[in-house]
């Protein structure tokens, strides 16, 4: 069920060097620079092969996790010239939201692997 509520959002990067911590806030701000150009995100095989690897390494460094698996992404845009595919959507959602429930995350994980 969706509920609308006013939320004050601030730039957490301004809180560094201390800032929010994964263990106490559920998120953490880390420095990350991808090697990919913006246009590359419309090419799903490259995203899966290169960006997934980059992002998994960044999460491993930040969390100390032994194994990290990237399994799904969406490119949301408002470009009429780009085709919609399984991973590229012409629908751009302006609301803050979570794309997954615990059940749907598991289903998408199984579907992708």
C-alpha positions, 0 to 999 in steps of 0.5 A: 500500500502506498502512502504519501508523506512529506519527507525532507531530503538532504545531500548526505555527502555534506555530512562526510567524513563521518556521515551515515554508516551502513551499520547504524543508518542502513546506508552509507555514502562512498566515493565511486567513479565508473569507467563507463560513459553515460550512453553505455548504460543503454547497452545491456550486455556491456552494463552486465559485463562491466558495470555489474563487476565495478559495482560489486567490487565497490560494494565489497570494499564498502561492506567487506562482503565475501560475495556480491551479486548484481542481478538486475537494473533499469535505465529510466529515461525520457528519450523518445529515440531510445527503445524500451527493453527489459532493462530500459524504460521510457517511464521515469518515476519522480517519486522516491520508491523501492523497486523490490519487496523481499518476495519480488527481489527473490523472484527477480534474482532467480529469473536473472541468474 
